[in-house]
């Protein structure tokens, strides 16, 4: 059985919304290489509708001379949505109601799954013990703003995590790699 990893950018004050507006000041070549290895180690992407729409808009028209663009555009992608009628981004399948069942099937079929961000999809997977790793990319910036709906756990749920390893980049960006403790998410 393979594994599922959620990778989320977060400011020091806990903001995870719209990382594209603030993350690149610390996302240097060293961090980009780490992110590239993370993507290459994945067989498919899993995402919610909002993340899908953001990534599809950014990557579907990206230059094909980039290894990252080629990889992200050609790999299988699964979007969890009850509102999307169709997914136009290449190699994308819509997952409807049975997210835990579908992700379990993908993992049993030998796919390493990667998720960008941490929204309702990642929270659901964590609550069903289907999230193996949470990688928090902690950026050395205080934003002083953010919506409560964009917290890691939006509904007051809790989960216990064990720190597995850290990676510090010269830019001050730190990746904290946590393993959820099975059965602790509620």
C-alpha atoms as an extended CHARMM CRD file, in Angstrom:
* protein
*
       186  EXT
         1         1  UNK       CA              0.0000000000        0.0000000000        0.0000000000  PROA      1               0.0000000000
         2         2  UNK       CA              1.3160000000        3.4470000000       -0.9150000000  PROA      2               0.0000000000
         3         3  UNK       CA              0.8860000000        6.6890000000        0.9960000000  PROA      3               0.0000000000
         4         4  UNK       CA             -0.8640000000       10.0360000000        0.9550000000  PROA      4               0.0000000000
         5         5  UNK       CA              0.9780000000       13.2920000000        1.6710000000  PROA      5               0.0000000000
         6         6  UNK       CA             -0.5480000000       16.7430000000        2.2170000000  PROA      6               0.0000000000
         7         7  UNK       CA              1.8240000000       19.6480000000        1.5950000000  PROA      7               0.0000000000
         8         8  UNK       CA              0.6920000000       23.0540000000        2.8380000000  PROA      8               0.0000000000
         9         9  UNK       CA              2.2980000000       26.4960000000        2.9120000000  PROA      9               0.0000000000
        10        10  UNK       CA              1.6940000000       28.4220000000        6.1400000000  PROA      10              0.0000000000
        11        11  UNK       CA              2.8020000000       31.7800000000        7.5330000000  PROA      11              0.0000000000
        12        12  UNK       CA              4.1440000000       32.0450000000       11.0860000000  PROA      12              0.0000000000
        13        13  UNK       CA              0.7480000000       33.3380000000       12.1980000000  PROA      13              0.0000000000
        14        14  UNK       CA             -1.0560000000       30.3280000000       10.7480000000  PROA      14              0.0000000000
        15        15  UNK       CA             -2.4080000000       31.7300000000        7.4750000000  PROA      15              0.0000000000
        16        16  UNK       CA             -2.7180000000       29.1600000000        4.6870000000  PROA      16              0.0000000000
        17        17  UNK       CA             -5.0110000000       31.0340000000        2.3090000000  PROA      17              0.0000000000
        18        18  UNK       CA             -3.6870000000       32.3520000000       -1.0070000000  PROA      18              0.0000000000
        19        19  UNK       CA             -0.0750000000       31.2540000000       -0.5270000000  PROA      19              0.0000000000
        20        20  UNK       CA              0.6140000000       32.3010000000       -4.1160000000  PROA      20              0.0000000000
        21        21  UNK       CA              0.4510000000       35.8990000000       -2.8390000000  PROA      21              0.0000000000
        22        22  UNK       CA              3.1660000000       35.5490000000       -0.1710000000  PROA      22              0.0000000000
        23        23  UNK       CA              5.1410000000       32.2940000000       -0.3680000000  PROA      23              0.0000000000
        24        24  UNK       CA              7.5710000000       33.0500000000       -3.1700000000  PROA      24              0.0000000000
        25        25  UNK       CA              9.7430000000       35.4610000000       -1.1580000000  PROA      25              0.0000000000
        26        26  UNK       CA             11.1980000000       32.4320000000        0.6410000000  PROA      26              0.0000000000
        27        27  UNK       CA             10.7530000000       29.7570000000       -1.9890000000  PROA      27              0.0000000000
        28        28  UNK       CA             14.2940000000       29.8310000000       -3.3710000000  PROA      28              0.0000000000
        29        29  UNK       CA             16.0790000000       27.3510000000       -5.6730000000  PROA      29              0.0000000000
        30        30  UNK       CA             16.8020000000       25.0390000000       -2.7410000000  PROA      30              0.0000000000
        31        31  UNK       CA             13.1190000000       24.8950000000       -1.7610000000  PROA      31              0.0000000000
        32        32  UNK       CA             12.0780000000       24.5330000000       -5.4060000000  PROA      32              0.0000000000
        33        33  UNK       CA             14.3340000000       21.4730000000       -5.7490000000  PROA      33              0.0000000000
        34        34  UNK       CA             12.7740000000       19.9580000000       -2.6080000000  PROA      34              0.0000000000
        35        35  UNK       CA              9.2760000000       20.6350000000       -3.9670000000  PROA      35              0.0000000000
        36        36  UNK       CA             10.2590000000       19.1130000000       -7.3130000000  PROA      36              0.0000000000
        37        37  UNK       CA             11.4700000000       15.9150000000       -5.6000000000  PROA      37              0.0000000000
        38        38  UNK       CA              8.1910000000       15.8210000000       -3.6560000000  PROA      38              0.0000000000
        39        39  UNK       CA              6.2250000000       16.0230000000       -6.9030000000  PROA      39              0.0000000000
        40        40  UNK       CA              8.3780000000       13.3890000000       -8.6370000000  PROA      40              0.0000000000
        41        41  UNK       CA              7.8540000000       10.9880000000       -5.7160000000  PROA      41              0.0000000000
        42        42  UNK       CA              4.1000000000       11.2020000000       -6.2900000000  PROA      42              0.0000000000
        43        43  UNK       CA              2.0450000000        9.2000000000       -8.7540000000  PROA      43              0.0000000000
        44        44  UNK       CA             -1.1100000000       11.3300000000       -8.6250000000  PROA      44              0.0000000000
        45        45  UNK       CA             -2.5690000000       14.5110000000       -7.1740000000  PROA      45              0.0000000000
        46        46  UNK       CA             -5.7060000000       14.6260000000       -5.0220000000  PROA      46              0.0000000000
        47        47  UNK       CA             -7.4230000000       17.9490000000       -4.4250000000  PROA      47              0.0000000000
        48        48  UNK       CA            -10.6350000000       19.6970000000       -3.5870000000  PROA      48              0.0000000000
        49        49  UNK       CA            -12.5180000000       21.8830000000       -6.0350000000  PROA      49              0.0000000000
        50        50  UNK       CA            -10.9270000000       25.2050000000       -4.9890000000  PROA      50              0.0000000000
        51        51  UNK       CA             -7.3970000000       23.8220000000       -5.2060000000  PROA      51              0.0000000000
        52        52  UNK       CA             -8.2400000000       22.1800000000       -8.5260000000  PROA      52              0.0000000000
        53        53  UNK       CA             -9.4720000000       25.4470000000       -9.9930000000  PROA      53              0.0000000000
        54        54  UNK       CA             -6.3870000000       27.3230000000       -8.7650000000  PROA      54              0.0000000000
        55        55  UNK       CA             -3.8860000000       24.7290000000       -9.9810000000  PROA      55              0.0000000000
        56        56  UNK       CA             -5.6390000000       24.0860000000      -13.2950000000  PROA      56              0.0000000000
        57        57  UNK       CA             -5.6610000000       27.8190000000      -14.0070000000  PROA      57              0.0000000000
        58        58  UNK       CA             -1.9760000000       28.1430000000      -13.1710000000  PROA      58              0.0000000000
        59        59  UNK       CA             -0.5650000000       24.9710000000      -14.7260000000  PROA      59              0.0000000000
        60        60  UNK       CA             -2.7320000000       23.8580000000      -17.6420000000  PROA      60              0.0000000000
        61        61  UNK       CA             -1.3410000000       26.6270000000      -19.8550000000  PROA      61              0.0000000000
        62        62  UNK       CA              2.2120000000       26.5360000000      -18.4250000000  PROA      62              0.0000000000
        63        63  UNK       CA              5.1660000000       26.2060000000      -20.7610000000  PROA      63              0.0000000000
        64        64  UNK       CA              5.8660000000       22.5770000000      -21.5490000000  PROA      64              0.0000000000
        65        65  UNK       CA              9.6390000000       23.0800000000      -21.4030000000  PROA      65              0.0000000000
        66        66  UNK       CA              9.4770000000       22.8980000000      -17.6070000000  PROA      66              0.0000000000
        67        67  UNK       CA              9.8830000000       19.5020000000      -15.9060000000  PROA      67              0.0000000000
        68        68  UNK       CA              7.4440000000       20.5930000000      -13.2040000000  PROA      68              0.0000000000
        69        69  UNK       CA              4.7980000000       21.7410000000      -15.6920000000  PROA      69              0.0000000000
        70        70  UNK       CA              5.1700000000       18.5720000000      -17.7450000000  PROA      70              0.0000000000
        71        71  UNK       CA              4.8970000000       16.3750000000      -14.6620000000  PROA      71              0.0000000000
        72        72  UNK       CA              1.9210000000       18.1430000000      -13.1040000000  PROA      72              0.0000000000
        73        73  UNK       CA              0.0480000000       18.3310000000      -16.4110000000  PROA      73              0.0000000000
        74        74  UNK       CA              0.5620000000       14.6920000000      -17.3910000000  PROA      74              0.0000000000
        75        75  UNK       CA              0.1360000000       12.9130000000      -14.0670000000  PROA      75              0.0000000000
        76        76  UNK       CA             -3.2740000000       11.5900000000      -12.9580000000  PROA      76              0.0000000000
        77        77  UNK       CA             -5.2770000000       14.0800000000      -10.9300000000  PROA      77              0.0000000000
        78        78  UNK       CA             -8.3480000000       13.4590000000       -8.7750000000  PROA      78              0.0000000000
        79        79  UNK       CA            -10.6270000000       16.3100000000       -7.7960000000  PROA      79              0.0000000000
        80        80  UNK       CA            -13.1830000000       15.8410000000       -5.0440000000  PROA      80              0.0000000000
        81        81  UNK       CA            -16.3120000000       17.8080000000       -5.8140000000  PROA      81              0.0000000000
        82        82  UNK       CA            -20.0540000000       17.5570000000       -5.6760000000  PROA      82              0.0000000000
        83        83  UNK       CA            -20.4690000000       20.6700000000       -7.8440000000  PROA      83              0.0000000000
        84        84  UNK       CA            -18.0830000000       20.2550000000      -10.7930000000  PROA      84              0.0000000000
        85        85  UNK       CA            -19.8570000000       18.8480000000      -13.8390000000  PROA      85              0.0000000000
        86        86  UNK       CA            -16.6080000000       18.1640000000      -15.6630000000  PROA      86              0.0000000000
        87        87  UNK       CA            -12.8720000000       18.5680000000      -15.2250000000  PROA      87              0.0000000000
        88        88  UNK       CA            -11.1040000000       19.9340000000      -18.3000000000  PROA      88              0.0000000000
        89        89  UNK       CA             -7.5170000000       19.7560000000      -17.0300000000  PROA      89              0.0000000000
        90        90  UNK       CA             -5.8720000000       16.7390000000      -18.6750000000  PROA      90              0.0000000000
        91        91  UNK       CA             -5.8800000000       13.3980000000      -16.8310000000  PROA      91              0.0000000000
        92        92  UNK       CA             -8.3420000000       14.6040000000      -14.1940000000  PROA      92              0.0000000000
        93        93  UNK       CA            -11.0500000000       12.4140000000      -12.7050000000  PROA      93              0.0000000000
        94        94  UNK       CA            -13.8410000000       13.7170000000      -10.4740000000  PROA      94              0.0000000000
        95        95  UNK       CA            -14.3850000000       11.8490000000       -7.2100000000  PROA      95              0.0000000000
        96        96  UNK       CA            -17.8860000000       12.2210000000       -5.8180000000  PROA      96              0.0000000000
        97        97  UNK       CA            -19.2800000000       10.9860000000       -2.5310000000  PROA      97              0.0000000000
        98        98  UNK       CA            -16.9740000000        8.1900000000       -1.3500000000  PROA      98              0.0000000000
        99        99  UNK       CA            -13.6740000000       10.0100000000       -0.8410000000  PROA      99              0.0000000000
       100       100  UNK       CA            -12.2570000000        7.5610000000        1.7400000000  PROA      100             0.0000000000
       101       101  UNK       CA            -13.1930000000        4.5610000000       -0.3990000000  PROA      101             0.0000000000
       102       102  UNK       CA            -11.7650000000        6.0300000000       -3.5950000000  PROA      102             0.0000000000
       103       103  UNK       CA             -8.4980000000        7.0980000000       -1.9450000000  PROA      103             0.0000000000
       104       104  UNK       CA             -8.1600000000        3.6590000000       -0.3280000000  PROA      104             0.0000000000
       105       105  UNK       CA             -8.5140000000        2.0830000000       -3.7810000000  PROA      105             0.0000000000
       106       106  UNK       CA             -5.8750000000        4.4000000000       -5.2360000000  PROA      106             0.0000000000
       107       107  UNK       CA             -3.4680000000        3.5930000000       -2.4170000000  PROA      107             0.0000000000
       108       108  UNK       CA             -4.0650000000       -0.1670000000       -2.7560000000  PROA      108             0.0000000000
       109       109  UNK       CA             -3.4080000000        0.1260000000       -6.4940000000  PROA      109             0.0000000000
       110       110  UNK       CA              0.0920000000        1.3390000000       -5.6590000000  PROA      110             0.0000000000
       111       111  UNK       CA             -0.1830000000        5.1030000000       -6.0520000000  PROA      111             0.0000000000
       112       112  UNK       CA              1.6170000000        7.6560000000       -3.9070000000  PROA      112             0.0000000000
       113       113  UNK       CA             -0.8070000000       10.5550000000       -3.5860000000  PROA      113             0.0000000000
       114       114  UNK       CA              0.0900000000       14.2110000000       -3.0920000000  PROA      114             0.0000000000
       115       115  UNK       CA             -2.2140000000       17.0050000000       -2.0120000000  PROA      115             0.0000000000
       116       116  UNK       CA             -1.3800000000       20.6990000000       -2.0740000000  PROA      116             0.0000000000
       117       117  UNK       CA             -3.0000000000       22.6900000000        0.7130000000  PROA      117             0.0000000000
       118       118  UNK       CA             -5.0310000000       21.4570000000        3.6230000000  PROA      118             0.0000000000
       119       119  UNK       CA             -8.7610000000       21.8040000000        3.1720000000  PROA      119             0.0000000000
       120       120  UNK       CA            -11.8240000000       19.6590000000        3.7570000000  PROA      120             0.0000000000
       121       121  UNK       CA            -10.4260000000       16.8410000000        1.5890000000  PROA      121             0.0000000000
       122       122  UNK       CA             -7.2100000000       16.5180000000        3.6340000000  PROA      122             0.0000000000
       123       123  UNK       CA             -9.1710000000       16.8300000000        6.8760000000  PROA      123             0.0000000000
       124       124  UNK       CA            -11.5130000000       14.0230000000        5.7900000000  PROA      124             0.0000000000
       125       125  UNK       CA             -8.5690000000       11.8070000000        4.8790000000  PROA      125             0.0000000000
       126       126  UNK       CA             -6.9150000000       12.5160000000        8.2270000000  PROA      126             0.0000000000
       127       127  UNK       CA            -10.1180000000       11.6610000000       10.0960000000  PROA      127             0.0000000000
       128       128  UNK       CA            -10.2500000000        8.3210000000        8.2170000000  PROA      128             0.0000000000
       129       129  UNK       CA             -6.5560000000        7.5630000000        8.9130000000  PROA      129             0.0000000000
       130       130  UNK       CA             -5.7610000000        7.8950000000        5.2060000000  PROA      130             0.0000000000
       131       131  UNK       CA             -3.2810000000       10.7680000000        5.4810000000  PROA      131             0.0000000000
       132       132  UNK       CA              0.2200000000        9.4690000000        6.0970000000  PROA      132             0.0000000000
       133       133  UNK       CA              2.1550000000       12.7170000000        6.2010000000  PROA      133             0.0000000000
       134       134  UNK       CA              1.4730000000       16.3930000000        6.7010000000  PROA      134             0.0000000000
       135       135  UNK       CA              4.2580000000       18.6280000000        5.4020000000  PROA      135             0.0000000000
       136       136  UNK       CA              3.9120000000       22.1520000000        6.7210000000  PROA      136             0.0000000000
       137       137  UNK       CA              6.0510000000       24.6220000000        4.7910000000  PROA      137             0.0000000000
       138       138  UNK       CA              6.4550000000       27.2800000000        7.4990000000  PROA      138             0.0000000000
       139       139  UNK       CA              7.3540000000       30.6200000000        5.9140000000  PROA      139             0.0000000000
       140       140  UNK       CA              9.1190000000       33.3050000000        7.9810000000  PROA      140             0.0000000000
       141       141  UNK       CA              6.4340000000       35.9130000000        7.4360000000  PROA      141             0.0000000000
       142       142  UNK       CA              3.6340000000       37.3410000000        9.5890000000  PROA      142             0.0000000000
       143       143  UNK       CA              0.6120000000       38.3010000000        7.5290000000  PROA      143             0.0000000000
       144       144  UNK       CA             -1.7350000000       39.5680000000       10.2080000000  PROA      144             0.0000000000
       145       145  UNK       CA             -4.7840000000       38.5150000000        8.2240000000  PROA      145             0.0000000000
       146       146  UNK       CA             -6.6630000000       35.4190000000        7.1980000000  PROA      146             0.0000000000
       147       147  UNK       CA            -10.0630000000       33.8160000000        7.3550000000  PROA      147             0.0000000000
       148       148  UNK       CA            -11.1090000000       31.3310000000        9.9970000000  PROA      148             0.0000000000
       149       149  UNK       CA            -12.3590000000       29.0950000000        7.1950000000  PROA      149             0.0000000000
       150       150  UNK       CA             -8.7400000000       28.7390000000        6.1200000000  PROA      150             0.0000000000
       151       151  UNK       CA             -7.4170000000       27.1910000000        9.2950000000  PROA      151             0.0000000000
       152       152  UNK       CA             -6.0040000000       23.6850000000        9.0450000000  PROA      152             0.0000000000
       153       153  UNK       CA             -9.0260000000       22.2720000000       10.9050000000  PROA      153             0.0000000000
       154       154  UNK       CA            -12.0070000000       24.4720000000       10.1980000000  PROA      154             0.0000000000
       155       155  UNK       CA            -14.6750000000       22.8340000000       12.3240000000  PROA      155             0.0000000000
       156       156  UNK       CA            -12.8670000000       22.6610000000       15.6570000000  PROA      156             0.0000000000
       157       157  UNK       CA            -11.6640000000       19.0920000000       15.0950000000  PROA      157             0.0000000000
       158       158  UNK       CA             -8.3970000000       17.9780000000       16.6150000000  PROA      158             0.0000000000
       159       159  UNK       CA             -5.6410000000       15.5750000000       15.6230000000  PROA      159             0.0000000000
       160       160  UNK       CA             -2.4060000000       14.4780000000       17.2400000000  PROA      160             0.0000000000
       161       161  UNK       CA              0.7370000000       14.4880000000       15.1370000000  PROA      161             0.0000000000
       162       162  UNK       CA              4.2730000000       13.2470000000       15.6280000000  PROA      162             0.0000000000
       163       163  UNK       CA              7.1540000000       15.2880000000       14.2190000000  PROA      163             0.0000000000
       164       164  UNK       CA              9.1560000000       12.9910000000       11.9170000000  PROA      164             0.0000000000
       165       165  UNK       CA             11.7590000000       15.3720000000       10.5370000000  PROA      165             0.0000000000
       166       166  UNK       CA             12.4650000000       18.9660000000        9.5900000000  PROA      166             0.0000000000
       167       167  UNK       CA             14.2210000000       20.6470000000        6.7100000000  PROA      167             0.0000000000
       168       168  UNK       CA             15.5060000000       24.1970000000        7.0390000000  PROA      168             0.0000000000
       169       169  UNK       CA             16.4000000000       26.2250000000        3.9690000000  PROA      169             0.0000000000
       170       170  UNK       CA             18.8110000000       29.1570000000        3.8380000000  PROA      170             0.0000000000
       171       171  UNK       CA             15.8700000000       31.4800000000        3.0660000000  PROA      171             0.0000000000
       172       172  UNK       CA             14.4120000000       30.7760000000        6.5260000000  PROA      172             0.0000000000
       173       173  UNK       CA             11.6800000000       28.5120000000        5.1920000000  PROA      173             0.0000000000
       174       174  UNK       CA             11.2650000000       25.3650000000        7.2910000000  PROA      174             0.0000000000
       175       175  UNK       CA              9.4260000000       22.2080000000        6.2480000000  PROA      175             0.0000000000
       176       176  UNK       CA              7.9720000000       20.3600000000        9.2320000000  PROA      176             0.0000000000
       177       177  UNK       CA              7.0680000000       16.7690000000        8.3870000000  PROA      177             0.0000000000
       178       178  UNK       CA              4.4350000000       15.2710000000       10.6910000000  PROA      178             0.0000000000
       179       179  UNK       CA              2.8820000000       11.8360000000       10.8230000000  PROA      179             0.0000000000
       180       180  UNK       CA             -0.7130000000       11.8020000000       12.0880000000  PROA      180             0.0000000000
       181       181  UNK       CA             -1.2390000000        9.4400000000       14.9980000000  PROA      181             0.0000000000
       182       182  UNK       CA             -3.8100000000        6.8830000000       13.8620000000  PROA      182             0.0000000000
       183       183  UNK       CA             -7.2020000000        7.2250000000       15.4890000000  PROA      183             0.0000000000
       184       184  UNK       CA             -6.4510000000       10.6350000000       17.0370000000  PROA      184             0.0000000000
       185       185  UNK       CA             -8.3680000000       12.8500000000       14.6010000000  PROA      185             0.0000000000
       186       186  UNK       CA            -11.8000000000       13.7540000000       15.8480000000  PROA      186             0.0000000000
